[in-house]
Amino acid sequence: MDGRTTSAKISKTLVKSGNRLGPIQFQRHISTLSEFRVFLTDHYDEIIGASQGYSISWIDFLEMPEIRDRQFRNCRGEPITPSAASHIWRKVRRDMAAHNQQRKSAK
């Protein structure tokens, strides 16, 4: 096992959990969440700097014109919720911490 998640594995998990998505819906699910996650990753330093160590109000964040205009959506075509945004942000922070740790170890 090389640690990569394949669409077949994800699809199997979605079917087990009762979330039966067709191939097009599945691709939309991956791409819409990925767009938001990529945005958070690309703007990680800016977001961390702006939050100044305080927790982020995801309701306010998602209402910012710069974010609202991008129209980030979930797999159902609904706007990203504050709860989903918070969850994705935790994953981005975890990934960035691991990435920074790897960079330190490589030096």
C-alpha positions in Angstrom: 0.0 0.0 0.0 1.6 3.3 -1.1 -0.7 5.5 1.0 -2.5 7.1 -2.0 -6.2 7.2 -2.0 -7.7 6.0 -5.3 -11.1 6.9 -6.6 -12.1 3.3 -6.3 -11.3 3.3 -2.5 -13.2 6.5 -2.0 -16.1 5.4 -4.1 -16.2 2.1 -2.1 -16.2 4.2 1.2 -19.0 6.4 -0.1 -21.1 3.4 -1.0 -20.5 1.9 2.4 -21.6 5.1 4.2 -24.7 5.3 2.0 -23.6 8.3 0.0 -24.0 6.8 -3.5 -22.5 9.1 -6.0 -22.4 8.5 -9.7 -19.0 9.1 -11.5 -19.9 12.7 -12.5 -21.2 13.6 -9.0 -18.1 11.9 -7.5 -15.8 14.0 -9.7 -17.7 17.2 -8.7 -17.4 16.2 -5.0 -13.7 15.9 -5.3 -13.1 19.0 -7.4 -15.4 21.3 -5.4 -13.9 20.4 -2.0 -10.4 20.5 -3.6 -10.9 24.0 -5.0 -11.7 25.3 -1.5 -8.8 23.3 0.0 -6.4 24.6 -2.6 -7.6 28.1 -2.0 -7.0 27.7 1.8 -3.6 26.1 1.2 -2.5 28.9 -1.3 -3.5 31.6 1.1 -2.4 29.8 4.3 0.2 32.4 5.4 -2.3 35.2 4.8 -5.0 33.6 6.7 -2.7 32.7 9.6 -1.4 36.3 9.7 -4.9 37.8 9.6 -6.2 35.6 12.3 -3.3 36.7 14.6 -3.6 33.5 16.6 -7.3 33.8 17.2 -9.9 31.3 16.0 -11.5 32.1 12.6 -15.2 33.0 12.4 -16.0 30.8 9.4 -19.4 32.5 9.0 -17.7 35.9 8.6 -14.9 34.4 6.4 -17.4 32.8 4.0 -19.3 36.1 3.8 -16.2 38.1 2.7 -16.8 39.4 -0.8 -13.5 37.9 -2.1 -14.7 34.4 -0.9 -18.4 34.8 -1.7 -17.5 35.8 -5.3 -15.7 32.6 -5.8 -18.8 30.6 -5.1 -17.2 27.6 -3.5 -19.7 24.7 -3.5 -19.9 21.2 -1.9 -20.7 18.0 -3.8 -24.5 18.9 -3.8 -23.9 22.3 -5.4 -24.6 24.0 -2.1 -22.4 26.8 -0.7 -19.6 25.5 1.6 -20.9 25.7 5.2 -18.9 27.2 8.1 -18.7 23.7 9.6 -17.2 22.2 6.4 -14.8 25.2 6.1 -13.6 24.7 9.6 -13.1 21.0 9.0 -11.2 21.6 5.7 -9.0 24.3 7.5 -8.0 21.8 10.2 -6.9 19.4 7.5 -4.9 22.2 5.7 -3.3 23.2 9.0 -2.3 19.6 9.7 -0.9 19.1 6.2 1.1 22.4 6.4 2.5 21.5 9.8 3.6 18.1 8.4 5.1 19.8 5.3 7.0 22.3 7.4 8.3 19.5 9.7 9.5 17.6 6.6 11.3 20.7 5.4 13.0 21.2 8.7 14.1 17.5 8.9 15.5 17.7 5.4 17.9 20.5 6.3 
